[in-house]
Amino acid sequence: MPDGETGSEFWLHEHITPWDSYAHGITNILTYRRTAFQEMYIVETGAYGKALVLDGKWQSCVGDEFLYHEPLVHPAMLAHGTPKHVLILGGGEGATAREVLRWKSVAQCTMVDIDGEVVEACKAHLSEMHCGAFEDPRLEVVIDDALHVLDRTERKWDVIVSDLSDPIEAGPSFKLFTKEYFERARHVLAPDGVFVLQAGPVAPAELRMHARLVCTMKAVFAHVESYTTFVPTYASPWGFALGTGEPIDTRPDPRRIDEQLGEKTTGGLRMFDGTTLLGLLQLPGHLRRAIAEETHVYTLKEPPKFFGKGTLGAETK
């Protein structure tokens, strides 16, 4: 195409802050539904392939989802060592389950999502993400509220992966980034269990929520470590937080991690290895200071509220 000419006339404008947005060029809408909980699109993009969009917020896409899902799952699995029973809260695309099921030790993985229509749409349209994980006999899919499941489960889980959509006020998950939620998760963890949270963006203009989420987890877990990755289509570096009862090694030996991954998983990892893990855990100074100085704890009475929704529409000229 000529210099300066865009490749799409239809755009998703995702508002990052009140003054910034990220525009994704949409080439095709594969499906759209307004469910009982949220507005869902599965779209084709020009640069990154298929993507899931909920309430106007970009969730993940085929082109770079591995940069999110691999670091979401594997640090927690490694921290445990031999996880047998894993609970995923959220994760409608099935990519989180895909990564969990790489682990040979996993006997059961239960994925809980509140919106069955989203899960079915992802099964149908995002096979490049779930890669058949929904057909694995070790995976159980439960359509329910995460809090209800945490209240009812009788199992003690080795790893709990909190892969919930961003806590925008209009969405279904903003109450699930609170002290009460983390307490319920800790209550159903095994004594050596590990909890991991997708904990929002950590760009300088946005990192306060991440710091507060880490502070909130510290009110519940004896040991909490933040780490980050970069996903291009999120327009921001992204944060995670591990919560455990035992100290977390933030200076792992890359060779030993590679040995563990080779022995304990079925392979196929694209970005994650021992060197990557070591790098992910080394936070920059400004983020370390923000976390160290934060004192605010999110509660059900005062949960976090993520900024804004995106909009889909034709390009204006």
TORLO-654611 format. One line per field, with one value per residue (C-alpha): residue number from 1; residue in one letter; x negated, y negated, z. Coordinates in Angstrom, 1 decimal. Each point is the difference from the previous one (the first is absolute). Layout:
// residues N
i NUM	...
aa a	...
u X	...
v Y	...
w Z	...
END
This chain:
// residues 317
i 1	2	3	4	5	6	7	8	9	10	11	12	13	14	15	16	17	18	19	20	21	22	23	24	25	26	27	28	29	30	31	32	33	34	35	36	37	38	39	40	41	42	43	44	45	46	47	48	49	50	51	52	53	54	55	56	57	58	59	60	61	62	63	64	65	66	67	68	69	70	71	72	73	74	75	76	77	78	79	80	81	82	83	84	85	86	87	88	89	90	91	92	93	94	95	96	97	98	99	100	101	102	103	104	105	106	107	108	109	110	111	112	113	114	115	116	117	118	119	120	121	122	123	124	125	126	127	128	129	130	131	132	133	134	135	136	137	138	139	140	141	142	143	144	145	146	147	148	149	150	151	152	153	154	155	156	157	158	159	160	161	162	163	164	165	166	167	168	169	170	171	172	173	174	175	176	177	178	179	180	181	182	183	184	185	186	187	188	189	190	191	192	193	194	195	196	197	198	199	200	201	202	203	204	205	206	207	208	209	210	211	212	213	214	215	216	217	218	219	220	221	222	223	224	225	226	227	228	229	230	231	232	233	234	235	236	237	238	239	240	241	242	243	244	245	246	247	248	249	250	251	252	253	254	255	256	257	258	259	260	261	262	263	264	265	266	267	268	269	270	271	272	273	274	275	276	277	278	279	280	281	282	283	284	285	286	287	288	289	290	291	292	293	294	295	296	297	298	299	300	301	302	303	304	305	306	307	308	309	310	311	312	313	314	315	316	317
aa m	p	d	g	e	t	g	s	e	f	w	l	h	e	h	i	t	p	w	d	s	y	a	h	g	i	t	n	i	l	t	y	r	r	t	a	f	q	e	m	y	i	v	e	t	g	a	y	g	k	a	l	v	l	d	g	k	w	q	s	c	v	g	d	e	f	l	y	h	e	p	l	v	h	p	a	m	l	a	h	g	t	p	k	h	v	l	i	l	g	g	g	e	g	a	t	a	r	e	v	l	r	w	k	s	v	a	q	c	t	m	v	d	i	d	g	e	v	v	e	a	c	k	a	h	l	s	e	m	h	c	g	a	f	e	d	p	r	l	e	v	v	i	d	d	a	l	h	v	l	d	r	t	e	r	k	w	d	v	i	v	s	d	l	s	d	p	i	e	a	g	p	s	f	k	l	f	t	k	e	y	f	e	r	a	r	h	v	l	a	p	d	g	v	f	v	l	q	a	g	p	v	a	p	a	e	l	r	m	h	a	r	l	v	c	t	m	k	a	v	f	a	h	v	e	s	y	t	t	f	v	p	t	y	a	s	p	w	g	f	a	l	g	t	g	e	p	i	d	t	r	p	d	p	r	r	i	d	e	q	l	g	e	k	t	t	g	g	l	r	m	f	d	g	t	t	l	l	g	l	l	q	l	p	g	h	l	r	r	a	i	a	e	e	t	h	v	y	t	l	k	e	p	p	k	f	f	g	k	g	t	l	g	a	e	t	k
u 0.0	-1.2	-1.9	2.4	3.0	1.7	1.0	3.5	3.0	1.4	-1.7	0.1	-1.0	-0.9	-0.4	-3.1	0.2	2.4	-2.5	-1.3	1.4	-1.3	1.7	0.1	0.9	2.8	0.4	2.9	2.5	0.3	2.7	1.7	2.2	1.4	0.1	1.5	-3.3	-1.8	-0.4	-2.1	-1.7	-2.4	-1.7	-2.7	-2.7	-2.5	-3.2	0.7	2.7	3.1	0.8	2.5	1.5	2.2	1.8	-2.2	-3.2	-2.5	-0.5	-2.5	-0.8	-1.6	-3.0	-1.4	2.1	-3.0	-1.8	2.8	1.2	-3.5	-1.2	3.4	-0.1	-3.5	-1.6	2.8	-0.3	-3.8	0.4	2.1	-2.1	2.4	3.6	2.7	3.2	0.2	2.9	0.3	2.4	0.9	-2.0	2.8	-2.2	-1.4	-3.6	-0.7	1.3	-2.2	-3.1	1.1	0.5	-3.5	-1.0	-0.3	0.8	3.4	2.8	2.9	0.4	3.3	0.7	2.8	1.5	3.1	1.0	0.8	0.7	-3.5	-1.5	2.1	-1.0	-3.6	0.2	1.5	-2.1	-3.4	-1.3	-3.5	0.1	1.5	-1.8	2.5	-0.3	3.8	-0.2	-2.6	1.7	-1.9	1.8	3.4	1.8	2.4	2.2	0.5	-1.1	-3.5	1.0	2.7	-2.4	-2.6	2.7	1.2	-3.2	-1.1	-3.4	-3.2	-1.6	-3.7	0.1	2.8	-0.4	2.1	0.4	2.9	0.9	-1.0	2.1	2.0	3.1	2.4	-1.6	0.6	-3.4	-0.8	0.9	-2.5	-3.1	0.6	-1.3	3.1	-0.5	-3.7	1.0	2.5	-2.7	-2.6	2.5	0.3	-3.7	-2.0	-2.6	-2.7	2.4	-0.7	2.4	-0.7	1.9	0.0	-0.5	0.4	-2.3	-3.2	-0.7	-0.9	3.4	1.9	-2.1	1.9	2.7	-2.7	-1.8	3.2	0.9	-3.4	0.6	3.4	-1.6	-2.6	2.9	0.9	-3.1	-3.2	-2.2	1.0	-2.2	0.9	-1.4	0.7	0.1	0.6	2.9	0.0	3.8	0.5	-1.9	-1.6	-2.3	2.2	-0.2	0.6	-0.3	-0.9	1.3	-1.3	-0.6	-3.7	-2.7	-0.2	-3.4	-0.4	-3.5	0.6	-2.8	1.1	-1.7	1.9	3.3	-0.6	-0.7	3.3	2.0	-1.6	0.8	3.5	1.7	0.8	-1.9	1.1	-0.7	-0.8	-1.2	-0.4	-3.1	-2.4	-1.7	3.4	1.2	-3.1	0.6	3.7	-0.6	-2.4	2.2	-1.2	-0.6	3.0	2.4	-1.8	0.3	3.7	0.8	-2.1	1.7	3.6	2.3	3.5	1.9	2.9	3.1	3.5	1.2	-2.7	-1.1	-2.3	1.5	-1.9	0.3	2.4	1.4	-1.0	2.1	0.4	0.7	-1.0	-3.0	0.9	-1.9
v 0.0	-3.6	-1.6	-1.4	2.0	2.1	3.6	-0.2	-2.2	1.6	-0.5	0.9	-3.0	1.2	-2.8	0.6	-3.2	-3.0	-1.5	3.1	2.7	2.9	0.7	3.5	0.3	2.5	1.9	2.2	0.7	3.7	-0.1	-2.5	0.6	-2.1	2.6	-0.2	-1.3	-1.9	-1.0	2.4	-0.2	2.5	-1.8	0.3	-2.6	-0.9	0.3	2.6	2.3	1.0	-1.8	0.2	-3.4	-0.3	-3.3	-1.7	1.2	2.0	3.4	2.0	0.8	2.8	-2.1	-0.7	1.9	2.2	-3.0	-0.2	3.6	1.6	-2.3	0.0	3.8	1.3	-2.0	1.2	3.6	-0.1	-1.5	3.0	2.6	2.8	-1.4	2.6	-2.0	-3.5	-2.4	-2.7	-2.9	-1.6	1.0	0.2	0.3	3.3	-1.1	0.0	3.5	0.9	-1.1	1.7	3.3	0.0	1.1	3.8	0.0	-1.6	2.5	-2.5	-3.5	-1.8	-3.2	-2.2	-2.8	-1.9	-0.4	3.2	-1.8	-1.4	3.4	1.6	-2.8	0.5	3.7	-0.6	-2.8	0.0	3.5	-1.6	-1.0	2.9	2.6	2.7	-0.6	0.3	3.6	1.0	2.4	-1.6	-3.3	-0.7	-3.2	-1.5	-2.9	-1.9	-3.0	0.4	-1.0	2.7	2.7	-1.1	0.2	3.4	1.9	2.8	0.5	-1.6	-1.3	0.1	-3.0	-2.6	-2.2	-3.2	-0.9	-2.4	-2.8	-3.5	-1.5	-2.5	-1.0	1.1	3.5	3.1	0.3	-3.3	1.5	2.8	-2.1	-0.6	1.2	2.1	1.8	0.7	1.3	2.5	1.2	0.4	2.0	2.7	0.2	3.0	-0.9	-0.2	-1.5	-3.0	-2.7	-2.2	-3.1	-1.9	-3.4	-2.6	-2.4	-1.4	-3.0	-3.1	-1.6	3.2	1.8	-1.1	2.7	2.7	-1.3	0.0	3.5	1.2	-1.8	1.7	3.4	-0.7	-0.4	3.6	1.9	0.4	-0.5	-2.0	-0.7	-2.2	0.6	-1.4	0.9	-2.1	0.8	-2.4	0.0	-1.1	-3.2	0.3	2.3	2.3	1.1	3.3	0.9	3.3	0.7	2.9	1.1	0.5	-2.4	-0.2	0.3	-3.2	1.0	3.4	1.9	-0.1	3.4	1.7	-1.6	1.3	3.4	0.0	-1.2	2.7	2.7	-1.1	-1.5	1.1	-2.9	-2.3	-3.2	-3.0	-2.8	1.6	1.7	-0.4	-3.1	-1.6	0.8	-1.5	-3.2	-0.2	0.0	-3.0	-3.0	-3.5	-2.4	-2.3	3.0	1.5	-3.4	-0.4	3.4	-0.6	-3.3	1.1	0.5	0.1	3.3	0.8	1.3	1.0	-3.4	-1.8	2.2	-1.1	-1.6	0.3	-3.0	0.0	2.1	0.2	-0.8	1.7	-2.1	-1.2	-2.3	-3.6	-2.2
w 0.0	-0.5	2.9	2.6	-1.2	2.7	-0.6	1.5	0.0	3.2	3.4	3.6	2.0	3.5	2.6	2.0	2.1	-0.3	-2.4	-1.9	-2.2	-2.0	-3.4	-1.4	-3.7	-0.4	-3.3	1.0	2.8	0.5	2.7	2.2	3.1	2.8	2.7	3.4	1.3	-2.7	-3.6	-2.0	-3.3	-1.7	-2.8	-2.6	0.0	-2.7	2.0	2.8	-1.2	2.0	3.2	2.9	1.1	3.1	0.8	-2.5	1.8	-1.9	1.8	-2.2	-3.5	-2.0	-1.0	3.5	2.6	0.8	1.5	2.6	0.6	0.3	2.8	1.6	0.6	0.1	2.9	2.3	-1.2	0.5	3.5	1.0	-1.8	-0.6	-0.2	-0.3	0.4	-1.6	0.2	-2.7	0.7	-3.3	-3.1	-2.5	-3.1	1.4	-0.5	3.8	0.2	-3.0	2.0	3.2	-1.8	-1.3	3.4	0.3	3.7	-0.5	0.7	0.0	-1.2	0.7	-2.0	1.4	-2.2	0.8	-3.7	-1.8	-3.3	0.0	0.6	-2.8	-2.4	0.8	-0.5	-3.4	-1.3	1.9	-0.5	-0.6	3.7	1.8	-2.3	1.0	3.7	0.4	-1.2	2.5	2.5	2.9	-0.6	1.7	-1.1	2.6	-1.0	3.3	2.0	1.3	3.6	0.0	-1.0	2.6	2.6	-1.0	-1.0	2.4	-1.7	1.0	-3.1	-0.8	-2.3	-0.5	-3.2	0.2	-3.7	0.2	-2.3	1.1	2.8	-1.9	2.0	-2.8	-0.2	2.0	1.8	1.8	3.4	-0.5	0.5	3.7	3.4	0.5	-3.3	0.8	3.4	-1.5	-2.5	2.8	2.0	-2.7	-0.8	1.2	2.6	-2.7	-2.5	-2.3	-1.1	-3.0	-1.1	-3.3	1.7	-2.7	-1.8	1.4	-2.3	2.1	-0.6	1.1	2.5	3.2	-0.4	-0.3	3.0	2.0	-1.2	1.3	3.3	0.3	-0.7	2.7	2.5	-0.7	-1.1	2.0	-3.1	-3.2	-3.0	-2.9	-3.5	-3.5	-3.6	-3.2	-2.4	-3.0	-0.5	3.7	-0.7	3.4	2.0	2.0	3.6	1.9	3.6	1.7	3.5	2.1	3.6	-0.7	-1.3	-3.8	-1.7	-2.0	-1.2	-1.6	-1.8	-3.7	-0.7	2.8	-1.1	-3.5	1.4	1.9	-3.0	-2.1	2.5	1.2	-3.1	-3.5	-1.5	-2.7	1.9	-2.1	2.3	3.4	1.3	2.8	-1.2	-0.7	3.5	1.6	-2.0	0.7	3.7	-0.1	0.5	-1.0	2.9	-0.5	0.2	3.0	1.8	-1.0	1.5	3.1	0.7	-0.6	2.9	-1.5	0.2	-2.3	1.6	-1.2	1.4	-2.0	-2.9	-2.8	-3.1	-3.2	-2.4	-2.9	-2.8	-3.6	-3.1	-3.3	-3.0	-3.5	-0.4	-0.2	-2.5
END
